[in-house]
Amino acid sequence: MKFFSNCFFLLYLILCLPITLEAQHTFSIVAVDPETGEIGSAGATCINSEDGARDVSDIVLGVGAINTQAFWIPANQQAATKRMEAGDSPEQIIQWLVQNGEVPDSAQYIIADLNGGAPRTAGYTGDKVFDKKLHIAGSNYAIAGNILLSKDVILDMEKAFLQTEGTLADKLMAALQGAKRPGADSRCLQDGVSSGSAYLRVAKPSDTDNSYGKLSLDLNVWITTDIFEPIDALQKEYDNSTQCTEVTLKLKTDNYPEETSWEIQDKNKKVVASGGPYNKELITIKKCLPFGDYTFIIKDTYGDGICCRYGRGNYRLTSGERVLASGGSFRYSEKTAFSLQNLKKTKFKKEEVIVAVGEKDQVTIYPNPATNIVTIKSNGNPIFSYEIRDAYGKLIEKRENKRKSATSVYLDVVNYNSGVYFVTIYDEFQKIHVDRLIVR
């Protein structure tokens, strides 16, 4: 009888009410970390689309998080966000929604806020939300779900959240893993997965844009054609995002540092690091970036770069011994694409290196080790060109000799990172020599 009552109520909503609503049956969690000021949200649903699970989430930067689910109505979510921005507590927001929102009997809400370091939380489940359903409000978190395989989905989410040590993101990801089982959202039981889409979002105090995909951590996965477990796929993306590589930018501006600025963009053109304009000429910046593809951009507002008309400025972006970007002579801006990978898992194509040996080498490189100017001298063949690669095989420098008959060239390594490099020398027709160069 209860099933038919719910169906009749749904039919009434569809036929009679002039409002927009979507069936966002789901399980999710909102939480805050008063020590770090982070605000987070995570969830999943059997709806397999890009905006399937993620649409229930709203994060008000510096304040808190709101999830509106079950029958998800944009007007309810927008109203809840405005109430939080106006300073209402989680309980006050829910009271307002129950009294003034659309179809409160079929809605489910969870809210958490920072409240100046003394978090507040609240939850609500309407009487007509589909079973199985449950909400829990803890000290700094709130969890809710509906149309569940069982209430254990929510209870296990809470257990995993509380028992996991680490960052807020670690705890939110663990909560989703706690929920994971075939049919966590009962409609997905026939496919043998927990859900059709899943998301994880965490805002840091430094974030300035709460749009989807713009937070410090903003991950979202959904099933397209082949069936897979979204929570495991989300875990994989999260694991990749938490592994990072330290990069170092050493920047020497020209005589006008106030003209110089730079930024690093990820593959989605989101700025992940930036600096300038400056009031000093020597700058060193360190930043830990997740594995992925990036673009380094340096800018000069006057349009004369940082070398060499008004000072011999230069920049070098490195990761360990790898040079990711370098230069100094440009006009208004210069871009360099680079990639950071897990070297333990990355396969490199290695060229065969043959070093000439004998009583008299064809080419002599000295001094070696070196700190500044290196002489490359051939004992016979003219040096038409040379190239320098680092220990990873990355091309650092490649030049042709303007004097084709010359048997000597000079290499300035003063801006090279300390390490091992390979120098390859070419005559007019072929490679004639490969040797190691150590820079200190």
C-alpha positions as CSV (number, residue, x, y, z in Angstrom):
1,M,0.0,0.0,0.0
2,K,2.9,2.3,0.8
3,F,4.4,1.8,-2.6
4,F,1.2,2.8,-4.4
5,S,0.9,5.8,-2.1
6,N,4.3,7.0,-3.1
7,C,3.6,6.4,-6.8
8,F,0.3,8.4,-6.6
9,F,2.2,11.2,-4.9
10,L,4.8,11.2,-7.6
11,L,2.1,11.3,-10.4
12,Y,0.5,14.2,-8.6
13,L,3.7,16.1,-8.6
14,I,4.4,15.5,-12.3
15,L,0.8,16.5,-13.4
16,C,-0.1,19.2,-11.1
17,L,2.9,21.2,-9.8
18,P,4.5,23.9,-12.0
19,I,8.0,23.3,-10.7
20,T,11.2,21.7,-12.0
21,L,12.3,18.7,-10.0
22,E,14.6,15.8,-10.6
23,A,14.8,12.4,-8.9
24,Q,18.2,12.7,-7.3
25,H,18.0,9.6,-5.1
26,T,21.5,9.3,-3.7
27,F,23.8,8.9,-0.7
28,S,26.1,11.7,0.2
29,I,28.1,13.4,3.0
30,V,29.1,17.0,3.8
31,A,31.8,17.9,6.3
32,V,34.2,20.6,7.5
33,D,37.6,20.7,9.1
34,P,37.8,23.5,11.7
35,E,41.6,23.2,11.9
36,T,42.3,23.7,8.2
37,G,39.2,25.6,7.2
38,E,38.5,23.1,4.5
39,I,34.9,22.3,3.4
40,G,34.0,19.1,1.6
41,S,31.2,17.1,0.0
42,A,31.1,13.6,-1.6
43,G,28.3,11.4,-2.9
44,A,27.0,8.9,-5.4
45,T,23.8,8.0,-7.2
46,C,22.6,5.4,-9.7
47,I,22.1,8.2,-12.3
48,N,24.9,7.7,-14.8
49,S,25.5,11.2,-16.1
50,E,28.1,14.0,-15.6
51,D,25.7,15.9,-13.4
52,G,24.2,12.8,-11.8
53,A,25.6,12.8,-8.3
54,R,27.5,16.1,-8.3
55,D,24.4,18.4,-8.8
56,V,23.3,17.9,-5.2
57,S,26.4,19.7,-3.9
58,D,26.8,23.4,-3.1
59,I,29.8,24.8,-1.3
60,V,29.8,28.3,0.0
61,L,33.4,29.3,0.2
62,G,34.7,29.9,3.7
63,V,31.3,29.0,5.2
64,G,30.0,25.5,4.6
65,A,28.4,22.9,2.4
66,I,24.8,22.0,1.5
67,N,23.5,18.9,-0.2
68,T,19.9,18.9,-1.4
69,Q,18.7,15.5,-2.6
70,A,15.9,12.9,-3.0
71,F,13.6,15.1,-5.1
72,W,16.2,17.7,-6.1
73,I,14.7,21.1,-6.9
74,P,17.1,23.9,-8.1
75,A,15.0,26.5,-6.3
76,N,15.4,24.7,-3.0
77,Q,19.2,24.5,-3.5
78,Q,19.5,28.1,-4.5
79,A,17.4,29.3,-1.5
80,A,19.5,27.2,0.9
81,T,22.7,28.7,-0.5
82,K,21.3,32.3,-0.1
83,R,20.3,31.5,3.5
84,M,23.8,30.3,4.3
85,E,25.4,33.3,2.7
86,A,23.1,35.5,4.8
87,G,24.4,33.8,8.0
88,D,21.7,31.3,8.9
89,S,22.8,28.2,10.8
90,P,22.3,24.7,9.3
91,E,19.2,24.2,11.6
92,Q,17.8,27.6,10.5
93,I,18.3,26.8,6.8
94,I,16.5,23.5,7.2
95,Q,13.6,25.1,9.1
96,W,13.3,27.7,6.4
97,L,13.2,25.0,3.6
98,V,10.6,22.9,5.4
99,Q,8.4,25.9,5.9
100,N,9.0,27.7,2.6
101,G,10.6,25.2,0.2
102,E,9.0,23.1,-2.5
103,V,7.7,19.6,-1.7
104,P,9.6,19.3,1.7
105,D,8.0,15.9,2.4
106,S,10.0,14.5,-0.6
107,A,13.3,16.2,0.0
108,Q,16.4,15.4,2.0
109,Y,19.0,17.9,3.2
110,I,22.4,17.7,4.9
111,I,24.3,20.9,5.9
112,A,27.6,21.6,7.8
113,D,29.3,24.9,8.4
114,L,32.6,26.1,10.0
115,N,31.0,28.7,12.3
116,G,34.4,30.3,13.1
117,G,36.0,27.0,14.3
118,A,32.9,25.6,16.1
119,P,31.2,23.5,13.4
120,R,27.4,23.1,13.2
121,T,25.5,20.4,11.3
122,A,22.0,19.4,10.6
123,G,20.0,16.9,8.5
124,Y,16.4,16.4,7.4
125,T,14.5,13.6,5.6
126,G,10.9,14.1,4.4
127,D,8.3,11.5,5.3
128,K,7.6,10.7,1.6
129,V,11.3,10.2,0.7
130,F,11.7,6.7,-0.8
131,D,12.9,3.9,1.5
132,K,15.3,2.8,2.7
133,K,16.3,6.3,4.0
134,L,18.4,7.7,6.8
135,H,20.2,10.9,7.8
136,I,22.9,11.4,10.5
137,A,24.4,14.6,11.8
138,G,27.7,14.4,13.7
139,S,30.0,17.0,15.2
140,N,31.5,18.2,11.9
141,Y,29.7,16.1,9.3
142,A,26.2,15.1,8.1
143,I,25.3,12.0,6.0
144,A,22.1,11.1,4.2
145,G,20.7,8.6,1.7
146,N,17.5,7.3,0.3
147,I,16.3,4.4,-1.9
148,L,19.1,2.5,-0.3
149,L,19.8,-1.2,-0.2
150,S,19.7,-0.8,3.6
151,K,20.4,1.8,6.2
152,D,23.8,0.2,6.8
153,V,25.0,2.1,3.8
154,I,24.8,5.4,5.8
155,L,26.0,3.8,9.1
156,D,29.0,2.3,7.3
157,M,29.8,5.7,5.7
158,E,29.8,7.3,9.2
159,K,32.0,4.5,10.6
160,A,34.6,4.9,7.8
161,F,34.6,8.7,8.1
162,L,35.3,8.6,11.8
163,Q,37.8,5.8,11.8
164,T,40.0,7.2,8.9
165,E,43.0,9.4,9.8
166,G,44.2,12.0,7.4
167,T,42.9,15.0,5.6
168,L,39.3,15.9,5.2
169,A,39.5,14.6,1.6
170,D,40.9,11.2,2.9
171,K,38.0,10.9,5.3
172,L,35.3,11.8,2.6
173,M,36.8,9.3,0.2
174,A,36.8,6.6,2.9
175,A,33.2,7.4,3.6
176,L,32.2,6.6,0.0
177,Q,34.3,3.4,0.2
178,G,32.3,2.5,3.3
179,A,29.1,2.8,1.3
180,K,30.4,0.8,-1.7
181,R,28.5,-2.5,-2.2
182,P,26.4,-3.8,-5.1
183,G,23.1,-1.9,-4.9
184,A,24.1,0.7,-2.4
185,D,21.7,2.8,-4.5
186,S,19.2,-0.1,-4.8
187,R,18.4,0.6,-8.5
188,C,22.0,-0.3,-9.4
189,L,21.8,-3.8,-7.8
190,Q,21.0,-5.4,-11.2
191,D,24.3,-4.0,-12.6
192,G,26.3,-5.2,-9.6
193,V,27.7,-1.7,-8.8
194,S,27.0,0.7,-6.0
195,S,26.1,3.6,-8.3
196,G,26.3,5.2,-11.7
197,S,28.2,8.3,-10.8
198,A,30.2,9.6,-7.9
199,Y,32.0,12.9,-6.9
200,L,34.4,14.3,-4.3
201,R,34.8,18.1,-3.7
202,V,37.0,19.9,-1.2
203,A,37.4,23.7,-1.0
204,K,40.4,25.2,0.7
205,P,40.4,28.7,2.3
206,S,42.4,30.0,-0.7
207,D,39.8,28.9,-3.2
208,T,38.0,31.8,-5.0
209,D,35.6,29.9,-7.4
210,N,33.1,27.3,-6.2
211,S,31.9,26.4,-9.7
212,Y,32.0,22.7,-10.6
213,G,35.5,21.6,-11.5
214,K,37.1,24.8,-10.0
215,L,37.8,23.8,-6.4
216,S,41.2,22.7,-5.1
217,L,39.9,19.1,-5.3
218,D,37.0,18.6,-7.6
219,L,36.6,15.1,-9.0
220,N,33.7,13.6,-10.8
221,V,33.2,10.2,-12.6
222,W,30.2,8.6,-14.3
223,I,29.4,5.5,-16.3
224,T,29.1,6.1,-20.0
225,T,28.9,2.7,-21.8
226,D,30.9,0.0,-20.1
227,I,29.8,-0.8,-16.6
228,F,32.4,-0.1,-13.9
229,E,32.4,0.8,-10.2
230,P,32.3,4.6,-10.0
231,I,33.6,4.8,-6.4
232,D,36.7,2.7,-7.3
233,A,37.2,4.9,-10.4
234,L,36.9,8.0,-8.1
235,Q,39.4,6.5,-5.7
236,K,41.9,6.0,-8.5
237,E,41.5,9.7,-9.6
238,Y,41.9,10.8,-6.0
239,D,45.0,8.7,-5.5
240,N,46.5,10.3,-8.6
241,S,45.6,13.8,-7.4
242,T,47.3,13.3,-4.0
243,Q,50.6,12.3,-5.5
244,C,52.6,15.3,-6.4
245,T,56.0,16.4,-7.6
246,E,57.9,19.4,-6.3
247,V,58.8,21.9,-8.9
248,T,61.1,24.9,-8.4
249,L,61.0,28.2,-10.2
250,K,64.2,30.3,-10.1
251,L,63.5,33.7,-11.6
252,K,65.9,36.6,-12.0
253,T,64.0,39.6,-13.5
254,D,65.5,42.5,-15.4
255,N,65.8,45.9,-13.8
256,Y,62.0,46.3,-13.8
257,P,60.6,43.4,-11.7
258,E,57.2,45.1,-11.4
259,E,56.6,44.2,-15.1
260,T,57.1,40.5,-14.6
261,S,54.5,37.9,-13.7
262,W,54.0,34.1,-14.3
263,E,51.5,31.3,-13.9
264,I,51.2,27.6,-14.2
265,Q,48.0,26.2,-15.8
266,D,46.8,22.6,-15.7
267,K,45.3,20.9,-18.8
268,N,41.9,22.5,-18.1
269,K,43.6,26.0,-18.1
270,K,43.0,26.3,-14.4
271,V,45.8,28.4,-12.7
272,V,47.4,26.2,-10.1
273,A,50.3,28.5,-9.2
274,S,51.2,32.1,-10.0
275,G,53.3,35.0,-8.9
276,G,54.2,38.6,-9.6
277,P,54.5,41.4,-10.2
278,Y,57.6,41.7,-8.0
279,N,59.5,44.4,-6.2
280,K,62.8,42.4,-6.2
281,E,64.9,40.8,-8.9
282,L,65.7,37.4,-7.4
283,I,62.8,35.0,-6.7
284,T,62.7,31.3,-5.8
285,I,59.3,29.5,-5.6
286,K,58.6,25.9,-4.7
287,K,55.3,24.2,-5.5
288,C,54.1,20.6,-5.3
289,L,52.0,19.7,-8.3
290,P,50.0,16.5,-8.9
291,F,51.0,14.3,-11.8
292,G,49.6,15.7,-15.1
293,D,50.1,18.1,-18.0
294,Y,50.8,21.8,-17.5
295,T,51.7,25.0,-19.2
296,F,54.1,27.5,-17.8
297,I,53.5,31.1,-18.8
298,I,55.7,34.1,-18.1
299,K,54.6,37.6,-18.9
300,D,56.2,41.1,-19.2
301,T,53.8,44.1,-19.4
302,Y,56.3,46.3,-21.2
303,G,56.9,43.7,-24.0
304,D,60.6,43.4,-23.8
305,G,60.9,40.1,-21.8
306,I,63.4,39.9,-18.9
307,C,66.6,39.8,-21.0
308,C,68.7,41.6,-22.2
309,R,68.0,45.2,-22.9
310,Y,67.5,46.3,-19.3
311,G,69.3,43.6,-17.4
312,R,70.2,39.9,-18.0
313,G,67.2,38.3,-16.5
314,N,66.4,34.6,-16.9
315,Y,64.0,31.9,-15.5
316,R,64.3,28.2,-15.0
317,L,61.5,25.8,-13.9
318,T,62.8,22.5,-12.7
319,S,61.7,19.2,-11.1
320,G,64.7,17.5,-9.6
321,E,67.3,17.4,-12.3
322,R,64.7,17.9,-15.1
323,V,64.5,21.3,-16.7
324,L,60.8,21.9,-17.5
325,A,61.0,25.4,-18.9
326,S,63.7,28.1,-19.2
327,G,64.5,31.3,-21.0
328,G,64.5,35.0,-20.6
329,S,64.4,36.6,-24.1
330,F,60.8,37.0,-25.2
331,R,58.4,39.9,-25.8
332,Y,55.0,40.1,-23.9
333,S,54.8,36.4,-22.9
334,E,56.2,33.0,-23.5
335,K,54.5,29.6,-23.0
336,T,56.1,26.2,-22.3
337,A,54.1,22.9,-22.0
338,F,55.5,20.2,-19.7
339,S,54.3,17.0,-18.1
340,L,54.8,15.6,-14.6
341,Q,54.7,11.8,-14.3
342,N,55.2,9.1,-11.8
343,L,58.7,8.1,-12.7
344,K,58.4,4.8,-11.0
345,K,55.6,3.9,-13.4
346,T,56.8,5.7,-16.5
347,K,58.7,3.9,-19.2
348,F,61.3,6.0,-21.0
349,K,62.6,5.4,-24.5
350,K,66.3,5.1,-24.1
351,E,68.7,5.7,-27.0
352,E,71.8,3.7,-27.2
353,V,74.7,5.8,-26.1
354,I,78.1,5.0,-27.6
355,V,81.1,6.8,-26.0
356,A,84.2,7.0,-28.1
357,V,87.2,5.4,-26.4
358,G,90.9,5.0,-27.4
359,E,94.2,6.6,-27.1
360,K,92.8,9.8,-28.6
361,D,89.1,10.6,-28.4
362,Q,87.5,12.2,-31.4
363,V,86.1,14.9,-29.3
364,T,87.3,16.4,-26.0
365,I,84.9,18.1,-23.5
366,Y,86.6,20.2,-20.7
367,P,86.4,21.1,-17.9
368,N,84.4,18.1,-16.9
369,P,82.9,18.4,-14.3
370,A,82.0,22.0,-15.1
371,T,80.3,25.0,-13.5
372,N,80.2,27.6,-16.2
373,I,81.8,27.6,-19.7
374,V,82.6,24.3,-21.3
375,T,84.8,23.8,-24.4
376,I,83.8,21.1,-26.9
377,K,86.8,20.4,-29.2
378,S,87.1,18.0,-32.1
379,N,90.4,16.4,-32.9
380,G,89.6,16.3,-36.6
381,N,86.1,16.6,-38.0
382,P,84.3,20.0,-38.0
383,I,81.5,20.4,-35.5
384,F,78.3,21.2,-37.4
385,S,75.9,20.9,-34.4
386,Y,75.4,19.5,-31.0
387,E,72.6,18.7,-28.6
388,I,72.4,18.3,-24.8
389,R,70.0,15.9,-23.1
390,D,69.5,15.3,-19.3
391,A,69.6,12.0,-17.6
392,Y,66.0,11.4,-18.5
393,G,66.5,11.9,-22.2
394,K,64.8,15.3,-22.2
395,L,66.3,17.7,-24.8
396,I,67.9,20.7,-23.0
397,E,69.6,22.5,-25.8
398,K,70.2,22.0,-29.5
399,R,72.4,24.3,-31.6
400,E,74.1,24.6,-35.0
401,N,77.6,26.0,-35.3
402,K,77.5,29.1,-37.5
403,R,81.2,28.5,-38.5
404,K,80.8,25.1,-40.3
405,S,84.6,24.6,-40.4
406,A,85.1,25.2,-36.7
407,T,86.4,22.3,-34.6
408,S,85.5,24.0,-31.3
409,V,82.3,25.3,-29.7
410,Y,81.6,26.8,-26.3
411,L,78.7,25.8,-24.0
412,D,77.5,28.0,-21.1
413,V,76.1,25.7,-18.3
414,V,75.9,28.3,-15.6
415,N,72.1,28.0,-15.5
416,Y,72.1,24.2,-15.7
417,N,70.9,22.1,-12.7
418,S,73.6,20.0,-11.0
419,G,73.6,16.5,-12.6
420,V,74.6,14.3,-15.5
421,Y,74.0,15.3,-19.1
422,F,74.8,13.7,-22.4
423,V,76.4,15.7,-25.2
424,T,75.9,14.5,-28.7
425,I,78.2,16.0,-31.5
426,Y,77.4,15.9,-35.2
427,D,79.5,16.6,-38.3
428,E,78.0,17.4,-41.7
429,F,76.6,13.9,-42.2
430,Q,76.3,11.9,-38.9
431,K,76.7,11.7,-35.2
432,I,80.4,11.5,-34.4
433,H,80.6,11.5,-30.6
434,V,78.5,11.1,-27.4
435,D,80.0,11.9,-24.0
436,R,78.9,12.5,-20.5
437,L,79.1,16.0,-19.0
438,I,78.8,16.5,-15.2
439,V,77.5,19.9,-14.1
440,R,78.1,21.0,-10.5
